[in-house]
Amino acid sequence: MPKHFLHDLARKHIDEAANLRALLSLRMVVGILERVAKINGLIPDKSLVPVDQRAMKFNEPVTFKIDGDHTPMGKLAKRVYGGTE
């Protein structure tokens, strides 16, 4: 009796089992590719720029200004966002 119960249960959830197997396979492939990229030096072992987010506290929104209309980025910013004199 238990053998038939497990067989019926497996047949009932065959799609869920296939989806789970596919998901686990994809996760394994991603993990392998990540390790290969680290071995080949494409992903650094540690952050290139250390940032301590706990030390960053801002009372105002952070904005960036591209200064100088004579630089390529300044010219692009002026074209995209409009210039203010």
MDAnalysis code that builds the backbone (N, CA, C; Angstrom):
import MDAnalysis as mda
import numpy as np

u = mda.Universe.empty(255, n_residues=85, atom_resindex=np.repeat(np.arange(85), 3), trajectory=True)
u.add_TopologyAttr("name", ["N", "CA", "C"] * 85)
u.add_TopologyAttr("resid", np.arange(1, 86))
u.add_TopologyAttr("resname", ["MET", "PRO", "LYS", "HIS", "PHE", "LEU", "HIS", "ASP", "LEU", "ALA", "ARG", "LYS", "HIS", "ILE", "ASP", "GLU", "ALA", "ALA", "ASN", "LEU", "ARG", "ALA", "LEU", "LEU", "SER", "LEU", "ARG", "MET", "VAL", "VAL", "GLY", "ILE", "LEU", "GLU", "ARG", "VAL", "ALA", "LYS", "ILE", "ASN", "GLY", "LEU", "ILE", "PRO", "ASP", "LYS", "SER", "LEU", "VAL", "PRO", "VAL", "ASP", "GLN", "ARG", "ALA", "MET", "LYS", "PHE", "ASN", "GLU", "PRO", "VAL", "THR", "PHE", "LYS", "ILE", "ASP", "GLY", "ASP", "HIS", "THR", "PRO", "MET", "GLY", "LYS", "LEU", "ALA", "LYS", "ARG", "VAL", "TYR", "GLY", "GLY", "THR", "GLU"])
u.atoms.positions = np.array([
    [0.819, -1.212, 0.000],
    [0.000, 0.000, 0.000],
    [0.858, 1.270, 0.000],
    [1.873, 1.419, 0.846],
    [2.670, 2.647, 0.820],
    [3.368, 2.870, -0.511],
    [3.768, 1.779, -1.189],
    [4.446, 1.925, -2.465],
    [3.524, 2.579, -3.498],
    [2.284, 2.180, -3.524],
    [1.322, 2.788, -4.453],
    [1.063, 4.248, -4.092],
    [1.028, 4.543, -2.825],
    [0.790, 5.913, -2.372],
    [1.917, 6.828, -2.853],
    [3.176, 6.408, -2.687],
    [4.312, 7.213, -3.126],
    [4.337, 7.354, -4.646],
    [3.981, 6.295, -5.352],
    [3.934, 6.349, -6.811],
    [2.872, 7.349, -7.279],
    [1.694, 7.313, -6.669],
    [0.623, 8.252, -7.028],
    [1.015, 9.688, -6.691],
    [1.670, 9.860, -5.560],
    [2.108, 11.195, -5.140],
    [3.154, 11.741, -6.116],
    [4.088, 10.897, -6.525],
    [5.113, 11.316, -7.481],
    [4.493, 11.684, -8.822],
    [3.523, 10.895, -9.275],
    [2.860, 11.177, -10.550],
    [2.075, 12.491, -10.471],
    [1.468, 12.745, -9.327],
    [0.665, 13.958, -9.148],
    [1.541, 15.213, -9.206],
    [2.773, 15.130, -8.705],
    [3.649, 16.308, -8.613],
    [4.825, 16.234, -9.581],
    [4.626, 15.600, -10.716],
    [5.719, 15.418, -11.672],
    [6.206, 16.754, -12.245],
    [5.296, 17.698, -12.495],
    [5.700, 19.002, -13.040],
    [6.512, 19.796, -12.026],
    [6.066, 19.804, -10.771],
    [6.802, 20.528, -9.732],
    [8.199, 19.938, -9.563],
    [8.309, 18.618, -9.623],
    [9.604, 17.955, -9.484],
    [10.525, 18.321, -10.653],
    [9.982, 18.378, -11.853],
    [10.786, 18.745, -13.022],
    [11.261, 20.187, -12.913],
    [10.382, 21.081, -12.460],
    [10.767, 22.481, -12.281],
    [11.865, 22.619, -11.231],
    [11.743, 21.876, -10.148],
    [12.749, 21.932, -9.091],
    [14.090, 21.411, -9.598],
    [14.071, 20.314, -10.352],
    [15.319, 19.784, -10.916],
    [15.967, 20.799, -11.851],
    [15.175, 21.462, -12.670],
    [15.709, 22.468, -13.591],
    [16.309, 23.642, -12.825],
    [15.617, 24.100, -11.787],
    [16.115, 25.213, -10.986],
    [17.429, 24.854, -10.302],
    [17.505, 23.663, -9.726],
    [18.735, 23.235, -9.070],
    [19.878, 23.100, -10.073],
    [19.581, 22.623, -11.272],
    [20.611, 22.518, -12.309],
    [21.132, 23.891, -12.710],
    [20.224, 24.853, -12.873],
    [20.639, 26.213, -13.228],
    [21.500, 26.828, -12.135],
    [21.111, 26.632, -10.883],
    [21.909, 27.158, -9.772],
    [23.300, 26.543, -9.762],
    [23.376, 25.261, -10.054],
    [24.679, 24.589, -10.085],
    [25.535, 25.148, -11.214],
    [24.943, 25.357, -12.386],
    [25.678, 25.899, -13.526],
    [26.181, 27.304, -13.216],
    [25.333, 28.129, -12.621],
    [25.741, 29.490, -12.271],
    [26.892, 29.455, -11.275],
    [26.817, 28.570, -10.298],
    [27.900, 28.437, -9.324],
    [29.205, 28.020, -9.976],
    [29.136, 27.073, -10.892],
    [30.340, 26.616, -11.599],
    [30.926, 27.747, -12.442],
    [30.071, 28.467, -13.172],
    [30.552, 29.576, -13.997],
    [31.184, 30.674, -13.152],
    [30.612, 30.936, -11.987],
    [31.180, 31.943, -11.092],
    [32.570, 31.515, -10.616],
    [32.723, 30.235, -10.260],
    [34.038, 29.738, -9.823],
    [35.058, 29.802, -10.957],
    [34.652, 29.464, -12.163],
    [35.560, 29.544, -13.308],
    [35.977, 30.992, -13.555],
    [35.041, 31.926, -13.450],
    [35.358, 33.342, -13.639],
    [36.344, 33.819, -12.570],
    [36.187, 33.369, -11.329],
    [37.128, 33.744, -10.271],
    [38.503, 33.158, -10.542],
    [38.543, 31.911, -10.970],
    [39.826, 31.267, -11.272],
    [40.543, 32.014, -12.390],
    [39.806, 32.449, -13.391],
    [40.394, 33.162, -14.523],
    [40.666, 34.633, -14.234],
    [40.347, 35.078, -13.031],
    [40.631, 36.452, -12.647],
    [39.624, 37.468, -13.118],
    [38.469, 37.017, -13.577],
    [37.447, 37.961, -14.045],
    [36.667, 38.578, -12.901],
    [36.625, 37.896, -11.767],
    [35.951, 38.402, -10.576],
    [36.994, 38.501, -9.473],
    [37.252, 39.682, -8.931],
    [38.261, 39.818, -7.883],
    [37.835, 39.111, -6.595],
    [38.839, 38.665, -5.824],
    [38.561, 37.999, -4.552],
    [37.964, 38.955, -3.536],
    [38.391, 40.215, -3.593],
    [37.873, 41.207, -2.658],
    [37.547, 42.477, -3.431],
    [36.813, 43.335, -2.801],
    [36.391, 44.581, -3.425],
    [37.606, 45.425, -3.795],
    [37.584, 46.004, -4.976],
    [38.670, 46.869, -5.393],
    [38.637, 48.211, -4.684],
    [37.462, 48.643, -4.282],
    [37.298, 49.903, -3.564],
    [36.569, 49.600, -2.265],
    [37.270, 49.676, -1.132],
    [36.595, 49.386, 0.137],
    [35.594, 50.482, 0.492],
    [34.392, 50.094, 0.820],
    [33.344, 51.043, 1.180],
    [32.678, 50.539, 2.454],
    [32.655, 51.395, 3.452],
    [31.961, 51.066, 4.692],
    [30.647, 51.834, 4.685],
    [29.568, 51.160, 4.353],
    [28.276, 51.828, 4.219],
    [27.779, 52.377, 5.543],
    [28.242, 51.806, 6.649],
    [27.792, 52.297, 7.962],
    [28.307, 53.695, 8.229],
    [29.430, 54.070, 7.600],
    [30.021, 55.380, 7.834],
    [29.400, 56.455, 6.947],
    [28.591, 56.077, 5.992],
    [27.991, 57.044, 5.080],
    [26.627, 57.476, 5.602],
    [26.557, 58.727, 6.013],
    [25.288, 59.272, 6.489],
    [25.077, 60.617, 5.796],
    [23.959, 60.747, 5.129],
    [23.670, 61.962, 4.387],
    [22.348, 62.541, 4.864],
    [22.345, 63.844, 5.137],
    [21.117, 64.529, 5.527],
    [20.380, 65.068, 4.312],
    [21.107, 65.222, 3.220],
    [20.551, 65.756, 1.981],
    [20.666, 64.690, 0.896],
    [19.842, 64.772, -0.150],
    [20.014, 63.842, -1.267],
    [21.380, 64.045, -1.930],
    [21.966, 62.996, -2.400],
    [23.263, 63.071, -3.065],
    [23.033, 63.356, -4.543],
    [23.703, 64.398, -5.034],
    [23.608, 64.748, -6.448],
    [25.015, 64.879, -7.008],
    [25.118, 64.784, -8.321],
    [26.408, 64.897, -8.975],
    [26.336, 66.011, -9.999],
    [27.412, 66.749, -10.119],
    [27.476, 67.835, -11.087],
    [28.676, 67.603, -11.993],
    [28.432, 67.624, -13.284],
    [29.526, 67.536, -14.245],
    [29.915, 68.963, -14.569],
    [31.094, 69.338, -14.121],
    [31.520, 70.729, -14.233],
    [32.293, 70.946, -15.528],
    [31.981, 71.998, -16.186],
    [32.749, 72.383, -17.364],
    [32.089, 71.958, -18.652],
    [31.644, 72.928, -19.405],
    [31.012, 72.641, -20.690],
    [32.034, 72.252, -21.749],
    [33.318, 72.452, -21.473],
    [34.350, 72.167, -22.470],
    [34.754, 70.696, -22.478],
    [34.384, 69.929, -21.449],
    [34.744, 68.509, -21.419],
    [33.715, 67.709, -22.218],
    [34.104, 66.557, -22.749],
    [33.137, 65.737, -23.493],
    [31.911, 65.372, -22.653],
    [32.122, 65.022, -21.384],
    [30.978, 64.680, -20.540],
    [30.128, 65.909, -20.241],
    [30.774, 67.052, -20.086],
    [30.028, 68.289, -19.853],
    [29.172, 68.659, -21.051],
    [29.737, 68.495, -22.246],
    [28.980, 68.775, -23.468],
    [27.796, 67.824, -23.605],
    [28.037, 66.546, -23.306],
    [26.953, 65.561, -23.375],
    [25.869, 65.888, -22.357],
    [26.275, 66.231, -21.138],
    [25.296, 66.562, -20.101],
    [24.475, 67.784, -20.504],
    [25.131, 68.769, -21.101],
    [24.416, 69.974, -21.532],
    [23.403, 69.641, -22.620],
    [23.776, 68.746, -23.547],
    [22.854, 68.354, -24.616],
    [21.671, 67.559, -24.072],
    [21.958, 66.667, -23.097],
    [20.908, 65.788, -22.593],
    [19.999, 66.532, -21.611],
    [20.611, 67.247, -20.669],
    [19.826, 67.841, -19.585],
    [19.578, 69.321, -19.750],
    [20.204, 69.933, -20.732],
    [20.049, 71.367, -20.919],
    [21.030, 72.100, -20.023],
    [21.491, 73.219, -20.475],
    [22.491, 73.966, -19.705],
    [21.863, 75.071, -18.896],
    [22.459, 75.333, -17.755],
    [22.052, 76.491, -16.945],
    [23.275, 77.348, -16.747],
    [23.170, 78.575, -17.059],
    [24.306, 79.495, -16.935],
    [24.360, 80.052, -15.546],
])
